[in-house]
Amino acid sequence: MVLNLAHGDKMKNSSLAEAITKAIEPLLKRIVELELSEELAWGLIANAYGGEWDQAFSNWKMAAMYWRDNYHKTLSVGDGDEKIHQVNIR
């Protein structure tokens, strides 16, 4: 979608807002879908080996911890006062 914002354009602010909202709706929907997929993937990883990661191969544990740490970075943490607490499994 291309928005024409040239000088003298008669598009009103409300029309611009509506156009932008309409343009980003599919992107917002996709973000929600990806967040759900990411959450489901983490659930599978977290519960592998019955949740007993000590039974897993060390390279699997390293990969799972890398994934976990990067997954947690994507979570919203509020206004900065809230903290995400995670258990480090080694």
C-alpha positions as CSV (number, residue, x, y, z in Angstrom):
1,M,0.0,0.0,0.0
2,V,1.3,3.5,-0.9
3,L,0.1,6.5,1.0
4,N,0.3,9.8,-1.0
5,L,1.3,12.4,1.6
6,A,2.4,15.0,-0.9
7,H,2.0,18.7,0.0
8,G,-1.5,19.8,-0.8
9,D,-3.0,16.3,-0.3
10,K,-6.5,16.6,0.9
11,M,-6.4,13.4,3.0
12,K,-7.6,14.3,6.5
13,N,-5.8,13.0,9.6
14,S,-8.7,10.6,10.4
15,S,-8.5,9.2,6.9
16,L,-4.7,8.8,7.2
17,A,-5.2,7.0,10.6
18,E,-7.8,4.7,9.1
19,A,-5.5,3.9,6.1
20,I,-2.6,3.1,8.4
21,T,-4.7,1.0,10.7
22,K,-6.1,-1.0,7.8
23,A,-2.5,-1.4,6.4
24,I,-1.1,-2.8,9.7
25,E,-4.0,-5.0,10.7
26,P,-2.6,-8.1,8.8
27,L,0.8,-7.4,10.3
28,L,-0.6,-7.3,13.8
29,K,-2.5,-10.5,13.2
30,R,0.7,-12.2,12.0
31,I,2.6,-11.0,15.1
32,V,-0.1,-12.6,17.3
33,E,0.1,-15.9,15.3
34,L,3.9,-15.9,15.6
35,E,3.8,-15.2,19.4
36,L,1.4,-18.1,19.8
37,S,3.7,-20.4,17.8
38,E,6.7,-19.3,19.9
39,E,4.8,-20.0,23.1
40,L,3.8,-23.4,21.9
41,A,7.3,-24.2,20.9
42,W,8.6,-23.2,24.3
43,G,6.0,-25.5,25.9
44,L,7.3,-28.4,23.9
45,I,10.9,-27.7,24.6
46,A,10.3,-27.0,28.3
47,N,8.5,-30.4,28.7
48,A,10.9,-32.5,26.7
49,Y,12.3,-35.4,28.6
50,G,9.3,-35.1,30.9
51,G,10.6,-31.8,32.1
52,E,13.8,-33.5,33.4
53,W,16.4,-31.8,31.3
54,D,19.1,-33.6,33.3
55,Q,18.3,-36.7,31.2
56,A,19.0,-34.9,27.9
57,F,22.3,-34.8,26.0
58,S,24.4,-31.8,26.9
59,N,24.2,-30.4,23.3
60,W,20.4,-30.6,23.5
61,K,20.4,-28.8,26.9
62,M,22.7,-26.1,25.5
63,A,20.4,-25.6,22.5
64,A,17.3,-25.6,24.7
65,M,18.8,-23.1,27.1
66,Y,19.8,-20.8,24.2
67,W,16.2,-21.0,22.8
68,R,14.7,-20.4,26.3
69,D,16.9,-17.4,26.9
70,N,16.0,-15.8,23.5
71,Y,12.4,-16.6,24.0
72,H,12.3,-14.9,27.3
73,K,13.9,-11.8,25.7
74,T,10.8,-11.4,23.5
75,L,8.3,-11.3,26.4
76,S,6.8,-8.0,27.4
77,V,8.1,-6.9,30.8
78,G,5.7,-4.0,31.4
79,D,6.9,-0.6,32.4
80,G,10.4,-1.7,33.5
81,D,9.4,-2.3,37.2
82,E,8.3,-5.8,36.5
83,K,10.9,-8.5,36.0
84,I,10.8,-11.9,34.3
85,H,12.1,-14.6,36.6
86,Q,13.5,-17.7,35.0
87,V,15.2,-20.8,36.4
88,N,18.6,-21.5,35.0
89,I,18.9,-25.2,34.3
90,R,22.4,-26.4,33.8
